[in-house]
Amino acid sequence: MKKTTKRSEIIDALSLRDLCQFCQADEAWVIELVEHGVLDPLGGQPVNWRFVGTNIVRAKKARRLNRDLGINTAGVALVLELLEERDTVLRRLAQYEA
């Protein structure tokens, strides 16, 4: 049986540094995502940025698209937007089919 040594913590926001660690990316790449509108952090300056909820999920998806498929930041922004539009359409379609 596995012993638990640390208490689990629920983290509701990540700093820029924490997000970079989580996504295994450098700060310049995350800042570029913000500049392209992929991420919308809370806070005015990068040192004060806090990433919550969907921003964390989007950052992880963006990293996979960049790392696994070699898509640049502008391409990542486009792909994520199209995927979200597709998901919206599929949800609407599911409502009509129910």
HUZI-V15419 format. One record per residue. RES is the residue in one letter. PHI is phi in whole degrees, 0 to 359 (999 if undefined). PSI is psi as a letter, one per 40 degrees, with the letter a starting at -180 (* if undefined). D_CENTER is the distance of its C-alpha to the mean C-alpha in Angstrom with 1 decimal. Layout:
res=RES phi=PHI psi=PSI d_center=D_CENTER
res=RES phi=PHI psi=PSI d_center=D_CENTER
This chain:
res=M phi=999 psi=h d_center=34.2
res=K phi=280 psi=h d_center=31.2
res=K phi=274 psi=i d_center=31.7
res=T phi=266 psi=h d_center=29.0
res=T phi=252 psi=d d_center=29.2
res=K phi=239 psi=i d_center=26.3
res=R phi=281 psi=h d_center=25.3
res=S phi=286 psi=i d_center=21.9
res=E phi=240 psi=h d_center=19.8
res=I phi=267 psi=h d_center=17.3
res=I phi=256 psi=h d_center=14.7
res=D phi=259 psi=e d_center=13.4
res=A phi=208 psi=i d_center=11.8
res=L phi=240 psi=i d_center=10.9
res=S phi=283 psi=i d_center=12.6
res=L phi=303 psi=d d_center=11.7
res=R phi=297 psi=d d_center=13.7
res=D phi=295 psi=d d_center=12.3
res=L phi=297 psi=d d_center=8.7
res=C phi=298 psi=d d_center=10.5
res=Q phi=295 psi=d d_center=12.5
res=F phi=300 psi=d d_center=10.0
res=C phi=267 psi=e d_center=8.5
res=Q phi=54 psi=f d_center=12.1
res=A phi=227 psi=i d_center=11.7
res=D phi=267 psi=i d_center=13.9
res=E phi=299 psi=d d_center=13.6
res=A phi=301 psi=d d_center=14.9
res=W phi=292 psi=d d_center=12.2
res=V phi=294 psi=d d_center=9.5
res=I phi=300 psi=d d_center=12.3
res=E phi=297 psi=d d_center=12.8
res=L phi=297 psi=d d_center=9.4
res=V phi=295 psi=d d_center=10.4
res=E phi=297 psi=d d_center=13.9
res=H phi=272 psi=e d_center=13.0
res=G phi=81 psi=e d_center=11.4
res=V phi=290 psi=d d_center=8.0
res=L phi=241 psi=i d_center=6.8
res=D phi=229 psi=g d_center=9.6
res=P phi=286 psi=i d_center=10.4
res=L phi=277 psi=i d_center=13.6
res=G phi=104 psi=i d_center=16.5
res=G phi=272 psi=d d_center=18.4
res=Q phi=244 psi=i d_center=18.3
res=P phi=307 psi=d d_center=15.9
res=V phi=290 psi=d d_center=17.9
res=N phi=258 psi=e d_center=17.4
res=W phi=299 psi=i d_center=13.7
res=R phi=230 psi=h d_center=12.1
res=F phi=255 psi=h d_center=8.5
res=V phi=234 psi=i d_center=8.9
res=G phi=38 psi=b d_center=8.2
res=T phi=297 psi=d d_center=6.2
res=N phi=296 psi=d d_center=4.2
res=I phi=291 psi=d d_center=3.6
res=V phi=296 psi=d d_center=3.7
res=R phi=297 psi=d d_center=2.4
res=A phi=297 psi=d d_center=2.2
res=K phi=294 psi=d d_center=4.6
res=K phi=297 psi=d d_center=5.9
res=A phi=299 psi=d d_center=6.4
res=R phi=295 psi=d d_center=8.0
res=R phi=295 psi=d d_center=10.1
res=L phi=298 psi=d d_center=11.2
res=N phi=291 psi=d d_center=12.2
res=R phi=288 psi=d d_center=13.8
res=D phi=279 psi=d d_center=15.4
res=L phi=248 psi=e d_center=16.4
res=G phi=71 psi=f d_center=16.8
res=I phi=280 psi=h d_center=15.2
res=N phi=285 psi=i d_center=15.2
res=T phi=298 psi=d d_center=12.7
res=A phi=297 psi=d d_center=14.8
res=G phi=294 psi=d d_center=14.8
res=V phi=300 psi=d d_center=11.1
res=A phi=300 psi=d d_center=11.0
res=L phi=295 psi=d d_center=14.0
res=V phi=298 psi=d d_center=13.0
res=L phi=297 psi=d d_center=9.9
res=E phi=297 psi=d d_center=12.4
res=L phi=294 psi=d d_center=15.1
res=L phi=297 psi=d d_center=13.3
res=E phi=292 psi=d d_center=12.7
res=E phi=296 psi=d d_center=16.3
res=R phi=299 psi=d d_center=17.5
res=D phi=299 psi=d d_center=16.2
res=T phi=297 psi=d d_center=17.8
res=V phi=296 psi=d d_center=21.0
res=L phi=296 psi=d d_center=21.1
res=R phi=294 psi=d d_center=20.9
res=R phi=298 psi=d d_center=23.7
res=L phi=298 psi=d d_center=25.7
res=A phi=297 psi=d d_center=25.6
res=Q phi=294 psi=d d_center=27.0
res=Y phi=287 psi=d d_center=29.9
res=E phi=279 psi=e d_center=30.6
res=A phi=282 psi=* d_center=30.8
